[in-house]
């Protein structure tokens, strides 16, 4: 298996603000409509914003008005605009619709040096156009692929046509940016092909190892009243079709037949929740599969630390931040070898791959891992080792360097 090309060198973190004496601090506008929603793009937006502020920069977030606001951004200046809820997103993913003039007003008021578009929809378009009119540089982040957006749409209703239109729009957005950021080399290869002259950087979303690190597994088990004797196979993420959770569920009968103490924990929320729970009930697996819903972020590291295996059956990932988090907590990983998933490149001697839609193969690999405690322990150590290559502080440093480079500073 070739090495993931987003590998980063480790850089120690600091609790103090880091302000370069040689380069001025920047005023940065980060366009991330659904910053209140639980997704890789929104979480990345928040984490990068906080660390850029920590490094001495001024950051404003451009987001959608929603019925609720994430407490994670209460200390970050945020501009919110009229919006609507996207279907199949639990009524929590909102897209913002600022006008170009509204975008210009903010860019002028905040004396923005650079616009960083995380979510490339209408708000991204308006701020791109506004930035161009004011000669402000724009960086666009590749956080979205058509498979994430339209996999729930039946083919008969035009999934392929919608995917093609969206990909063409992404190409236009990327083409009109001053530089692109891809979380992995895989993401670059899957994205619309750009001219060779287009500036780009491959920068992992990274993982904060000061937050995600091994802790006593009993902390989580006691909090959620889970027996310590069991061997937990844990999934964390949205309950959406592209996450392919149904394959994990269907694998359970074969797993428990050979590993009676195996149990599956499904952490997250999504529009497939009721459907997946009904499948579990019909298969009489309620005893073996527990849906914990969305849990507070403070419980994530204990959740990863408590599992024997972290499983991501996802069919589409441009990186897979939950995999990095699990690895940083010492979890062995079991990942779908899916065509449209970059997460498979995280698997080395720290876990195993399975055929993406084969629950038989998932079960076979899970049993192989669970039945060898010595090998599982080695995989755990190797996950910890590999996670150190993706320090989020290094990612932010590289992002900052890209900003300065594009600005010619």
N, C-alpha and C positions, 0 to 999 in steps of 0.2 A: 504493500500500500504506500503510495507516495505521500510525502509529508505535506501537511497543510501549509500553503505558502503565506499564511497570515501570521506565522510564528514571530513572536516578539521577544526581545531580550528583557530580562528582569531589571526593573529600576525601583529602588526603594522609595516608599511613600513618605510623606512628611505631614505633620499636623499644622504647619504654618503656611501662610500664603507665600507663594513663590512669585516674585515680581522681577523680571529681567531688568537689569540696569542698562543694558545696551539697546533693548527694543521696547518701544512704548507699549503700554497696555492697550488692548483693543476693545472696541464697542461692537458686540456681535449680536446679530439677530438670528435666532434659531427657529425655523418654521416647522412646527410639529403639531398639526391640528389636534390629534387624539392623544395629547400628552397625559390625559387622565385615565386612559384605557390601559389595561394590562397587555402589553405586546412588546416584542423586542425593540421596535422603533421608538416607542414612548419611553421605555425604561432606559434605553441608550441615550435618548435626548436629555433625560433628567440627570443621569450620571455624568455625562460629558459636561452639561451646563454647570453642575455643582463643582466639578473639578477645574473647569476653566475659571470660574469665579475664585476658587481657592488659589489659582495661580495669578490672581490680580486683575483679571479682565472683567469688563462689564457685559453681562448677558441679559437679553430680553427674549422671552419666548412668545411666539405667535401661535395662538391656539383657538379652538372652537369654544363657544359658549355651551355649557352643559348644565344639566340639573344638579350636578355635583362637581366638586373640584378636588383634585388629589392633594392631600396634605403634604405630599413629597415636594411640591413646588411653591409652598406658601411663602418661602423666603426669596423667590425669584420673581422679578418683575415680569408680569404676563399681560399681553394684550389679547383680548378675546373678541371674536366676531360672530355675527349671525351664522347659524349652522343648521345641519339636519343630520339625523341619525342614519347610519348606514345599515341596510338590512342584514340579517344574520349575524349581528354583533351584539346581541343581548341588550340593545338600546343604549349602549355605552360608548360606541365608537362614532364620534361626530366629526364631520368635515366642516371647515370654516370657509366663509365666503366674503373675504374683504375685497373692496374694490382696489384698483391700481392706485387711485388717488389716496385712499386711506393708507395703503402701504407706503406711499411716498411720504405722507405726513409723519408717519412713525419713524421712517428712516432718517428724515431731516431732524425731527425732534430729538431723537436719541443719538444723533451724530454717528450713525452706524458706519463702521469700516468695512464689514464683510457680512454677507448674508449666507447662512448655512441652511439649506433646505433638506430636512430629514424626510418629510412626507410630501411627495410630489404631486399634490392635487391642486384644487383651485387656489388655495392660499399660496402654495408654492409658485403657481403661475403668476399671480398678482405681484408677489414680492420679487420675482425674477424680472418682470417687466418694469416695475418701479425702480429696481436697482440699476437696470440698464439705462434708464432715463437719467439717473443721477450719477452715472459712471462709478457705481459701487460694484465690487467684485462679488461673484456668486460661486459658492461651492455646493454641489448637490451630492447627497449621500444615497448610495444604492441599498435601500432597505426593503425594497418591494419587488416581487416578481409576480407575473400573472397567475401562477399556480396558487399563490396565497390568496389572491383576490377573487378568483372565479371558479375555484374547484367545486364549490357547492352548486354552481349553475349546471343543470343538465345539458348534455351536448345538444340535444334536440332544440333547446332554447337559445343556442348560439354561443356556447362557451368558447369555442375556438375563434369565432369572429370577434367576440369581446376581448379575448386575450390578445389577438393580433392588433386591434385598435389601441389597446392599452400599451402594448410594447412599442408601437409607433409613436405614441405620445411620450413615453419615457425617452425614446431616442431624441425627440425634439427638445425635451427638457435638458437632457444631458448635453446635447450639441450646443445649446445656448448658455452653458455654464462655463466658468473659467477653469474649473477643475472638478474631478469626481473622486469620491471616496468609496471604495469597495471593502466590505468586511473580510473577504477572502478572495483568493485568486479564482476560486470556483464561481463566486458571485460575478467577477469581471467576465469570465468566460460565458456565463449564462445571460448576461445583460446584452442589450443591443450593441452591435459592433460599431465602435467609434473610429474616427480618423486616427491615424498613428500619431498625429501631432497633438491630440487631446491629452492634457495633463491629468494624471490620476495617481492615487496612492492606495495601497492596500493596507488598511488599518483595522485590526481586530476591534470588536466592541469591548473586548477585554473582560477581566474579572477582578473585583476588589478583594484581594486575599486577606485584607484586614477585617472584612465582614464575612466572607465565605471561607471557612476553615473548619477542620474537624472539631466536633464537640461531642460530649457524652451522648450516646444514642438514647439513653433513658430519659433525657430531658424532653424529647419529642414524644416518645412512647407514653410517658406519664401524662403529658399535657392532653393527649388525644385518646387516652385510655386504651392503648394497644398492647397486647401481650408481648413481653420481651423475648419469649421463646421462638417467635416466628421469624422467618426469613422474608424480608420485604423487598418486593420488586416495585419500584416507585416511578411514577410518571408525573411530571410537572409541566403544565402548559394549558393553552386554550383547548376546550372541548369542541374542536372544529374538524371538518372532514379531512383536511390536509394533514392533521396530526395522526390519523390512521389508528386511533385508539382501539377500534373494533378488532384489529388484528391481535393486539395484546390480550383483549378479553377472550377471544376465541382460543387463545393458546393456553388458558388457565387449566382446563380439564386435564390436558396432557402433562402440564407441569406438576399439578398436585398429586397426580397418580404416581409419580416417581419421587416427588419431594413434598410429602404431606404437610410440612410446616410452611410451605411457601404461601405467601399472601401478596395481593396486589393493592397498592394505594394509588388512587387517582386524585391528583391535586390540581385544582383549577376550575374554571367555569366556562360555559359556552352554550351555544344554541343546540348542541347535540346531547346535552346533559340528560334530558328525559328519555331520549331514544336509547342512549347507552345504558342507562339504568334499567330500562325495560328489557333490553337484551340480557343483561345480567340476571334479572329475575326469571326470565323464560328459560335460561340455561341452569337455573338453580345454583347460582354462584354467589349469592348474597353473603354467604359465610366466608368467602375467599377474596372478595373484592370490595374495597371500601372507598366510597366517594367522600372526600374531605372538603370539596368545594374550594373556594379561594381562601387562602390562609394569609395571615399578616406576614409582612416581609421578615419580621424578626424570627419567625418560625422556619424560614427556608433553610438556613444552614443546619439546624437540628434535623429537619426532614431529610435532607441529603445525607447527613451523617448517620441516620438511623437505618438506611436501606442497605441491603446486601447487594442489590443491583439497581442502578438507575437506567431505566429503559426509555428510549425515544424512538417510537415507531414512525415518526413523521416522514411524509413523502416530499415535503418542500421546506428547505431551510437554506438561507443564504449564509448562515453561520451556525447558530444554535447556542444562544447564551446560557440556556439552562444546562447544557452539557458542560460548559466551562464552570458553571457554579457547582455542579455536582462533582466534577473532577477536583475542584479546589477543596471540597469537603472530604475527599478521599473515597468517593464512590466508584466502584468498577462500573463500566458502561456497556450497555447492550443497545446497538444502534442499527436502524434500518439501512441497508445498503441500497438506498433509493437514488434513482437517476437525478432527481432535482434537489438533492439534499447535500449540503457541504458538511454536515455533521459527521458523515462517515469518515472523514479525514482525521477526526480526533482519535479514532480507534487505532491503537498500536498494540503495545503489550499491556494495556490497561483495560482491555475488554474484548468484545467480540461483535462481529457484524452478523445480521441475519437477512435472508431474502425478504425484501420489503413487504410483500403482501402474503407471505406464507406463514400462517400461524403455527404450522407444524415445525418449520425451521426455527421460528422464534422460541418455541417450547424446547426444542432440542438443544439450542445454544444456552438457554436459561438453565436447564437442568445440568448441562455440562459445567457451567460456572458454579452453580450452587452445590454441586456434589463434591467439589474439590476445594476445601476451605483454605488449604495452603496456597493454591493458585489464586484464589479469590483475594487473599491477603496481599499477595504480590501485585495483583492488579490494582488494589487500593493504593499501595505505595507508588505505583507507576502513574496513577491518575494525579496524585499530588505533585509528583515531579513534573509532569507535562503541563499542569495548570500554571506553573510558575513562568512559563514562556509567554503567558498572555496577561501580564500585569496591566491593569487598566491605566495606571499612571504613565506607563510607556506609551500607551495608545493616545492619551491626551497630549503628551509631549509631542508626538508625531503629528497630531492634528494641529496643534499650535504652530509647529514648524511649517506645515502646509499653508496655513493662513498667512504667515509672514512671507513665505516664498511667493505666493500669488500676489501679495501686495507689494512685493519688491522691497521689503524692509530687511 
